[in-house]
């Protein structure tokens, strides 16, 4: 037997049990105490923060027999029905708008809402995921939400309140829910684990809180998963990190120690362990950024663990305090910025391991950057190295270690965990003569990092040696500060620190070493629009590999990568990288185009967008094109080849632009415009006859052609079992036309089938209509404007027999009232028919007409209509013959 999920087992049953939402529960409880409950509420907030739960609690409070009350009794029938595992109440209807958000569902809700509750005080509708309701559905609910009956309450719950139309939001009380703070959520999870009787190690709850991201339901689901897979010893830290995909703390400690010691070998070995262990490099970088954040806070606030600024066990906080003491504040801040930038660049990267290794290289090499923070980090390392070397020299004299590419752990003797004492002390080296203070020769004891020729960005070729330190100071490892030159070096360092605060690194070099430094090739500062554009290209890819590679070059340069690093990243030569960077600094994003010389940027201004929209909504024939409608390709080609105003835009960008400006591809429909010069006069005459003389107004028209071939239709049948009737299509009996006459006053329809249309048949129909009113009073006959109806002999007969012919305007036969009755005639006599010949078809047609005339209208309805027409005539002073009362007198 399966048990309930943890978040369902501990779902709150009162507002007092809801955690982290006191800004919502307190006003609601006070409103219940004051008996000032609104008719509609809107609960919004992230998922899993208690919106639907609070809506159910509010419904429970409203329908409690002791209420409305902020504390439901839990004993009445309504409270039991709405309890945690209760069956539910028939008067509390919970609707999922994600699957019932259409206008038909809203109309059905509106019709049922006016019925009173079955057994409770209020009928309450809880509409979850309310942002999924369509605008038409909201409009259908608008009136009932605005002025509901006394027994009706609405509670809308949504994660996107901006998608709820403003007319609904303005008629509700809006309560925004928030994510639960980590401390509150951790305490609650500990209580739940205590109720479950499960043992959980100290480091597990912070991981669960982090995985839940402030959502109570998500955190409870994660906790339920861990408890379900726990062994006898309970939920261990190793199990939680493995199951949730977080990085083990030992790996984070190791990589932080490697950064602190400047040990590149250890850092890259950890990267290899991460990848070979099947861990996600992106997750590792995200966890590393979290750890660096904690170290930055501990460096600024030593008692951050006691104040609750860091969510970690006490032993982990102590270990992080030891790590923060090794780093300088500037170096920690710089490392966190580099890792954050690298994490952003890893989104969509095809080689996450390469990105992770580049991040480690940037953190380990502060000399590769010339910003102020990197200068400060280099100075911190230099001072730490000097202090460590002086302490080591005071204890035991040791030979100077060989210089390497990356400063080793010996330079960080400040951290006791990373001090490496030599196995046997060696005799102290001979002291060199003391050089002059503040001279460049004071640094000649530091071995240069590179040997051979040195190529400098933007400059010529230099020789590696002592002069190289004038171009790249700080890149050698300062492990000889305990030697005779230490005083002079410290003096130089002090001058560097003083000058660095005002003049930047270039001013530092010119001031301390008296030389100049060639600046590396870098992109200028990116604007917000340029940064978003480059990020979208790199993240989502591009149809052009050239644009994609160039965008990667620019983003990497903006992130501080040097030209050689970028060249290795995108597998291009360094000259190409330099050209792209120089072109971007010159012409901007136009350098992304395969041919940037003379090109224009892809960003369109407002005038260009208006021109594109105007062109798209203009017919191509007006612009001299040999086709009648645009396609996306034709429109983009025309804009690009336009002589007066060329606009270069891709097809996808053009499609997005048109959609954003509300231009859609629509089917063009045509209609016949009436050329009748008496259009309005004819319509007015017909309207006068129908409204003022309905008892003397008739309509005539031909309906057809009518064939006897089998005609498909619709009928009621069992689902997926439609009726299939046998049919014979070889019928050669021709066609007929139904010549119909309609009496507007008494709603009678009659007629006869003829083989063809003609003057004789129309004349016979008019005589039939005249015979229907044998009193000799004038009558009005509405008929179409056809040549068969406008014969001069027919007009003369009409004048003689007091028949006024009212012709419909040309192409406006819809004005004839008989047209509305041809639809039912076709639907109920021809559809689903299988007549063997025209005689049988005519017989069936007349049978339907007889039935229709008997059941056309109820006598009470006809009498009410006659009274209404009599009242209107009385108000207007018009009698039967058209004379006023004064004339009749």
N, C-alpha and C positions, 0 to 999 in steps of 0.2 A: 504494500500500500504506500503510495507516494505521499510525502508530507508537503505542507504548504511552503511556498518560498518564504525566505526570511522577512522580506519587506512586506509581505501580506500578513504574516503571523504577528508582526509588531506594528501594524498600521494604527496610527493614533485614532482614538474614539472621542476625544474632546480637544478643545483648543489648548488646554493646559498641557497636553502631551505633545503638541507640535513644537519642534525645536527650531531655533534660529529665525523665526518669523514673528517676533514679538511686535514689530511695527504694523503687522496686519491683524494678528489675533487680538491684541489689546483693543483697538478701535471697534472691531466686530463684537467683542464681548460687551463693551460699553453700550453699543447701539442696541444689543439685545436687552440689556438692563433697562435702558431708557425707553424701550418699545418704539424705537425709531428705525425700523428695518426698511430698507429700500426695496422697490419691486424688482430691481435688476442689478446684478453685480458683474464686474469683469475682473477675473483673476489672471494675471499675466506673470511670466517669469520663466527661467530656464526649466528644463525637464527635471523631474524628480525632486522638486523643491517643496511639494505639498499643495499644489493648486487644487487638484481633484479631491484629495483627502480633505482639505479645508471646505470645499463645496459640500461634500457629504456630511461633514460635521455641522455645517451651517443648516443644512436640511434637517438634520437630527435635532438641532436646537429649536428650530421653528415648529416642528411637528410633535415635539414632546408634550405629553399631557400636562406636565407641570409648567410648560412654557407659554410663550417663547422665553427661553432661559439660556444663559451662557454655559450652564452646567447641566447637561441632560441627565435625567434620573437613571437611565439604563434599565428600568424595570417595566415601563409601559410597553404596550405592543409595538408602538411606532419605534421606540428605541431598540427593541429587540430585533425588529425587522431590518433596521439600518445599522446593526452592530457589525463588528469586524467580520464575522463569519455568518452573518444573518442572511435570510433568503431575499431580502430586498423588499421595498414597498411599492405598491402599485401606483401610489401618488407621487413618487419621486422617480422621474424618468430620466435616465442618463443616455444621451445620444452621442455617438461618435460622428462628428461632422466630417471626418475624413472620408467616410463612405456614405453619409447621408447629408450632404451639403448642397444639393441641388434645389432649384426653385420648387419642384414638385414635392420634395420632402418638407420644405418650409411651409408650403400651402397646407399639406396634410397636418403638420404640427399646429398651424394656426386654426384649423377647423376643430381639432381635438382639444385645444387649449381652453375653449370657452365652457367645456363641460366641467362641472364641479368635482372636487376630490371625492374619492369613494369612502374613505374612513378617516382621513387626516384633516388637519386644520388648513393646510395649503397644498396646492398642487405645484410641484417644483420641477422645473426642467433644468438639468445640468448638461450643457452643450460643451463637450470636450473637443479640443483642437478646433476652436471656433474660427481660426484664420482660414480654414479650408472651406468655409461656407462661401458660395459664389456671391458676387454683388447682387444678382437677381434674387438669390435666396434671402440675403439680408434685407433687401427692399420689401420682400414679401412679409418679413417678420416685423418691419419697422413700426407699423401701426399698433400691433398687439404688444410690442415691447414698450412703446410710448404710453399707451393707455390700457394696461391690462386690467382684467377683473380683479376684485379684491382677493380672490382665492389663489391668484397666479403669481409665481415668482420665477425669475430667470437668473441663472448663474452661468456665465460664459468663462471658459478656461482656455487659455491660448499661450503659446510660446512666442508669438509674433503679433503683439497688439497693434502694430502699425498697419497690418493687413485687414483689421476690422474697420469697416467704413466709419467715418466720423459721425454720421447720424446715429449709429448704434452706440458708439463710445460716449457720445454726449448725453445719452439717456441712462447711463449706468454709473455706479460708483466703482471707480477703478482702483484696485489694490495691487501694486507691483510686488511680487515675491522676489527674494534674492537667494543667492547661493549661501549655504550654511558655512560659517567660519570653520577653519580646520580644527581649532581647539574644541569647539562645541561638538563637532562631528566625531572627533576622537573619543571624547568622554562618553558620548552616546553609544558608540560601537563597543567600548569597553563594558558598559552596562549590559548590552545585549549579549556579549560573549559570557559575562558572568551569569546571566539568566540561563544561557544554554549549557553552562557547566563545561566550557571548552577552555583549554589552556592555550594562550597566545603569547608568543615572545614579545619583548618590548619593541623591537624594531619593525614589527609587522603592521601595527595600526597606522603609523605614518605612511607606509606604502599604500594601504587600503584607502586612506583619506586622499592621498595624491591621485590614485587611480579613479576615485569617484569624482574628483574635481568639484567638490562642493555640492554634489547631488546626493541626497540621502538614499534614494532608490538605487542609484548606481553603486554607491558604497556598500549598501546592504547586499546587493547582488554579488559583488566581489567577495564580501565577507562570507556569504553563503557558499560560494564556490570553494573558498579555501577551507571552510569547515567540513564541507562534503568530502574533500580529498585528504583531510588530515589523518595521520596515523595515531597510534596510542599516545605518543609524546605531545600531541597537539599540533598547532600551526607553528612551524619553525620559520626563521628568517630566510634560510636557504630555500625552503619550499616556496615562500611567497615571492622572492625575487625571481626564481625560475619560472613560476607559473604566470606572474604578471609581466614578465619580460623586462624588469628593471635590472640595472647593472649592479653586480655584487659590490658591496662597500670596500672589499679588499682591493679590487681593481681600481676603484676611484682613489683610494689612499695611495696606491702604488703610483698612479700617473701624476697625482699632485706632488708626491715626494720627488718624482723624476723632474717635474717642472721646477720645483724649488731648488733641486740640486743641479739643474742644468744638464741632466744626464740624458742625452739624446738616445743612447743605446737602450736604456731602460724604457723610455717613452715609446719608441718604435717597437720594442718587444711586446709591450702591453697592447699596442694596436694589433699586432699579429695574434696575440692571444684572444682578443675580442673577436676578430674575424674568424679565426680557426675554431673558436668555440661556438660558432653559429649565432652570435649576438648581432643585433642590428646596429650598424655604426651610427645611425641617426639617434637611436635611443641612447647609445653610449654618450654621444655629444650632448644630448639634452640633460642626461643625468650629471655629466661633468659641469655643465653650466649651472645646475642647481647647487652642486657642491661649491663652485667658485662664488656663487651668490652668498652662501652661508659663510664662506671665509671672508668675503668683503665686509659682511655685517659684523663678524667677530673681530675683525681688525679695527673697525670703527667703534663697536660697542662690546667691550670684553665680556660683560655679563649678559649678553644677548640670550643665552640659554635660560637663565633664570627669569628674564623678562618675558619669555615666550615668543621671542622673535624668530627662533629656530625650532622647528618641529623635529626633534631627534632625541634618542636616549642620552643619558648623562655621559656614558663612556664614549659615545660617538662625538658629543659636543666637546669633551676634553681632548680627544684626538684631533679634532678640527682646530681647537685653540692652539695646540702645538704646531700645527701646519701653518696657521695664520701668522704665528710669531716668526716663522722663517722668512716669509714673503715680506716685501715692502708694500705699502698701501698703493703706490703707483703701479707696481708690477702686478698686483692682484687685479686692480681695475683694468689694466691693459689686457691681461689674460682673459678676463671675463668678456671684454668687448670683442676680442678676436674670436673667441669661441661662439659668441652670439652671432657675429657676422658669418662665421663658417656654417653655423646651423641653418641660417637663412639660405646660404648658397647651396646647401645639400638638398634642398627641396627640388626634386626633379632631376638631380644629378644622376648621370649614368654610371659613375664610378664612386660610390660613397667612400670606399677605402682610400682612394686617392685624395678626396677632400679631407678626410680625417687626418691623413698624414701631413697634408699641407697645413692644417690647423696646428698640429703639434710643432711643425717646423717654424711657423710664425711665432708661436709662444716662446719657443726656445731661443729664437734669434731676435732680440730687440734691436740689434744693430742694423737689421735689414730695413728699418723704417726710420724716418726722420721727423716724425711728429713729436710734440713736446712730451707726450706720455711715454713714448719709447725712450726718449732721452732720460727721463726721470727713472725709468726701469733700469737702464744701463748704469746710471749713477748709483742706484740702490745696490745692484750687483757688485759694482766696484767697491763700494763702502763695505758691504758684507764680506767680500773677498779680502779686503785689507785688514779688517778686524780679525778674520779667521786666521790669516797668515801671521799676524802679530801674536795672536794667542799661541799658535803652534810653535813659533820661534822662541817664545819665552819658556815653553815647556821643554822642548828638545830641538836641537838644530838638525835639520834634515836636508838632503839634497833637493834641489829644485826639480819638480816633476816636469816631464816633457810636455810641451804645449800640444794641444789637439784642436780639432775642428770646433768642438763644443766644450764650454767650461764644464769640468767634471765635478764630482761630489766634494773634492778637496776644497773647492772654493766656498763651501757653505758649512763651515765648522760651527756656525751658530746653532744649527739644529743638532742636538746630541745624537739623534737616531742615524744621522748620515755621516758622522765623523769617521774617517778612515785613517787610523794611525799606522805608520809604517811598522813593519815587523821588527826591524832592528834599526836603531838610530844610526845615521851615518855622520861622519865628521862634518862640522860646519864649513862651508866654502869660504874661500878667501874673499875679503871685503874689497870691493872696487873703490877707486877714489871718488870722493863726493863731488858730483857735478854742481855747476852753478845753479842756484835756485831759479825756478820758473823757466828753465830752458827746455827746448824740445828734446835735448839729449837725455833729460830725466826719464823719458819713457822708452829709451832704447834697450832697457833690460827686458822689455816685453817683446816676445818673439812675434814677428808678423804672422798673420793667419795664412796667407797665400805666398807662394813662391813663383818667381817668373814674372812675365809681363802682366800688367793689370789693366783691363779695359774699363773705363769709367763712362757711365751714361752721359752723353752730351759733351764729352771731352776727348782728348787724344789719348795716347798710350803712355802709361806710367810704369815705372819699374818698382817691383815689390821690394820692400826693405823698410828702413827706418822712415823714409819719406811717405810711405803708404799710410802711416798713422796720421799724417796730416789730412789725408783724404777720407779715411775710414777710421776715426778714433773709436775706441771702445770695443772693437771687434776682437782684439787679442785677449787672452785670458790673463787677468791681473793676479797671478799667483806669486809674483816676486816682490810684493809690497813689503815683505819683511826684510828685504835686502837694503843696501845702503841708499838706494834711490827712493825709498818709501816716503821720506819726508817731502821730497820735491813733488812726488806724484800726488801725495795728499794735498799739497798746496795747489797743484794744478787742478785737482778735483774740486777743491773749494772754490776756485775761480770759475770753473765750469758751472757749478751749481748756481753761483751768483748771477752769472751772465745769462744762463739758460732761461731764467724766469722772464727776461725782458726781450731778448733778441732772437730766440729760437736756436735750433741746432747750428744753422749756418753762422749765426753771430757767435755762438759758442766757439766754433772752430777758429773763426777769424780772430777772436779775442784771446783764446787760450794758446793756440799754436801758431797764430800769425799767418795762416794760409787760407785758401779758399777751397770750397768743395763743390763739385759739379752736381746739380740736382738730378735725380733720376726722372725718367720719362713717366709721367702719370697723367691721368685724365683730370680735367678741371672738376670743380664741385658740381655734382649732379643736381638738377632741379627735381622737384617732386614728380613732375610729369615724366621727365626722362628716366628717373629711377623706376617708376612703375612700368613704363613701357619696356625697358630692358629686362626687368624681372619677369614680365609676362612672356616675353620671347624666350627667355632661357627656361622658364618653368614649363611652359606649354609646348615648346618646340616651334618650329617655323617650317613652312613649305620650302624655304630657301636655306640650304646649308650654309651659304655665305653669311646671311643675316644672323643665323644662329651662332656661328663661330665668332663673328665680330661682336655680337652682344655679350658673349661670354668673356671676350677680351676686355671689354669696357667695364663690365661688372667686377672682374677680378682686379683690374687696375684701380677701380674706385675702392675696393676693399683693402688696398694696400699691397697687393702682390707686385713684385718686380717683373721686369720684362722677361728675364730668363725663366722665372716660375710660370708666367703666363704662357710662354712658348711651349714649355713641357706640358702644361695643362691641356692646351688645345691642339697639340701636335703641329705647330707651325714654326716657321723660322722667326728669329727675333726682329729682323727688319720689317717683316709684315706686321708684327704686333706694334712696332713703333709707328709705322705709317698710319695704322688705324687710329691709334691714340691721337696722333697729331691732327688727323683729319677730323676727328670728333671735336677736338678743342677748337677747330677752325669753323666747321659748318654744322656741328651738332649731329642729330640722329640721321641726317642725310647720308652720313658715312656708312650706314648699314646697307645701303643699296649696292648691288654689284658694281655699278659704275657711279661713283659718287661725284666725279668731276662734272660740275654744272648741274647736278641734280638738285631737286627741291625736297624739303622735308616731307615726310609722310603725314605729318600732323596738319589737319585742315582747320582753318579758322572758320568763324561763323559765316562769313560771306561766301566762302567756298561751299560750305554745307548747304546754304540756301540755294546756291546755284545748282548744286547736284539735285536737290529736291525739286526745284523748278523744272529742270531738264527731264527728270523721271516722270513728272506729272504732265508733261507736254507730249502730244502725239507725235510719233516719229515723222509722219507725213508732213506735219507743219514745219519741221526742220529740214525738209528736203530729202528724207530717207525713203528708200524704196520698200519699206515694210510698215506695217500698221501697228505694231506693238513692240515694246522693248523686252529684251531678255537681259539678265545681269551681265552677261558677256558683251552683248551689243552696246549696252549703256556704258560700261566701263571703257570699251574701245572708243566710243564716240567722245566721252569726256577727255580721254587722253589725246585724241587727234583733233580736238576742237582748236581752231586757229585763234579765235578771239580770246579764249580763256581756257587754256589746257589745265586739266586737273588729273593728277595721277593718283589713282586709288585702286586697291585690289578688289576682287569680286567679293570676298568675305567681308572686308571692311565696308564695301558699298552696301551689302545686304544688311549688315548691322546698323549702318547709318540710316537707311530707309526705315528699318523697323523702329529705331529710336525716335525718328521724326514722324511716325504714324503713317507711313506710306506703305501700303500692302498691295500685293498682286491680286487684283479682283477681276472677275468675269464681267465683261461689258454686256449690258442688256439694252435692247432697243425697244421702242414702243412707237406706235403710229400716232403721229401728231395730227389732229383733225384740221384739215384746211377749210372747214366750213366757216364762211364769214358770219353766219347767224348761229354760231355755236351757243353762246350764252342765252340768246333769245329762245332757242328751241328747248334748252334745258329748263329755263324758267317757265315756259308754257307747259311742259310735262309736269313739273313740280306743282304748278297751280292746279292742274287737273286732278292730280293724285291727292293733294291736300284739301282742296276746296270742293271738288266734285267727285268724291270717291264712288258714290252710288251710281254715277253715270259715266264712269271711266272704265274702259276695257283696253286690253292689250292683245296684239296679234303678232305671231312670228312663226317661221318655219324651223323645225328641229330635225336635223338629219345631216347626212344621209344615214338611214337605218338599214343595215345588212342583216342577214339571217345566219351568218357564220357564227360559230360558238364564241362566246365572249367570257373572258375570265373575270373573276370578281373575288370578293371576300365574304366569308361566312364564319359562324362559330363552329369550331371543331375541337376535338381533343388534341392536346399538345403533341406536336410532332407527328400528327396523323391527319393531314389535310385531305379533304375529299377530292378524288380524281374521277371526273366524269368522262365517259367515252364521247368522242366528238368526230364529226365528219366535216371536212373542210371543202369538199367538192360540191359547192352550191353555186348554181348559175342562175338564180332567180332574180338578180338585179337588186336595186335598192328602192327605198321609199322615203318620203318626207312626211313628218307629222306636222300638220297645219293646226296649230293650237290657238285657242282663244281663252282669255283669262279675264274674269270679272273682279276688279279691285275691291268693290264694295262688299260682296258676300263671299269672296275667296273661292270661286268656282272655276274649274279648269275643264275644258272639253276640246275636242278636235277630232280629226280624221286623217288617215294616212293616204297620201297621194303618191303617184309615181314620179312626179316632177313638180317643180315650181312653175308658176305662170300667173298671168293676169286673171284668167278665168277663175283659178282656184282662190286667189286673193279676194276677188269680187264676191265669190260664193261665201267666203268666211265673213266678209263685212255684212252681207245680207243676213247671215246667221246671227251676228251680233245685234243687228238692228231689230231682228225678230225677238231677241231676248228682252227688249224694252218696248212692248207694243203700245205704250201710252203716248208715244209721239213726242216725248220730251227730248231736248237735244242731248246727244251723247258724245263722248270723246273717245277716240280710238288711237292708241299709241302703236306705231309700227316703224320698222326700219326704213332708212332712206335708200330704197332700192328702186330700180327702174320699173320692176314689176308692180310696185305699189303706187307709182306716180303717173299712171295713165290718165289722159285728159277726160276720158269717158267716166273713169272711176271718180275723179274729182267732181265732175258735174253731177253724178249720181249722189255723192256725199252731200253736196250743197242742197240738193233737192229734198233729201231725206233727213236733214238736220243732223248729219254726222260730221263732226269736226275732226279732221285727220291731224294728229300731232306726230310729225316725223322726228326720229332721233337724229342728232348731228352725225355727219360722216365719221366713220370709225369710232362711234360711241354707242354701239348697240347695247352696251351695259346699262344705259339709262332706261331700257325697256323693262318694266317690272316682271314680265313673263320669264325673263332669263333666269331668275332665281328659282323657278319651278322646274326648269329643264334638268337641273342637277339631280334632284330626287327621282325624276322620271327615268333618267339613265341608270341611276344606282339601283333602283328597286324593280325595274322591268327588263333592262337589257343585260346588266351584269349577272353572271352565273346563269345565263340563258342558253338554251339549245333548241330553238324553234325550228321545226322542219320546213316551214314555208312562211310567207308573209301573212297569210290568212291567220295562222295560229299566233303569229306575233301581234297582229292587230287586235285579235280577240283578247290576248293577255293584256295588251295596253289599255283597252277599254275597260277591262275588269278592274285594273288598278285605278283608273280614273273614277269609276263608280265608287270604289271603296274610299278613295281619297276625299271625294266631295261629301260623302256621308260623315266622315270623321275629320274634316278639315279643322273646324274650330268648335269649341263648346258653345252652346247657346248663351250661357251666361257671359262668356267673353265677348261674343258678338253684341249682346245687348249693352254691355258696358262701353264698348267702342261707339255704338250708336249714340248713347247718352253723351259721351265726351264730344263727339262731333256736333251734336245739337247744342251743347253748351258753348262751343267755340263759335258756331254760327250766331247764336243769340248775342254773344258779346260783340260780335262784329256787325250785328244788325242786318244779316243776310238771310233771306228766306229761300224756299225751294227754287223759285224761278229766277233767282239772281237779283230780285228787286229788293230794295230796302223797305223797311216798315212804313216809312212815310209815303213811299210811292204806292205801296199796296193799299194804304188808307185812302 
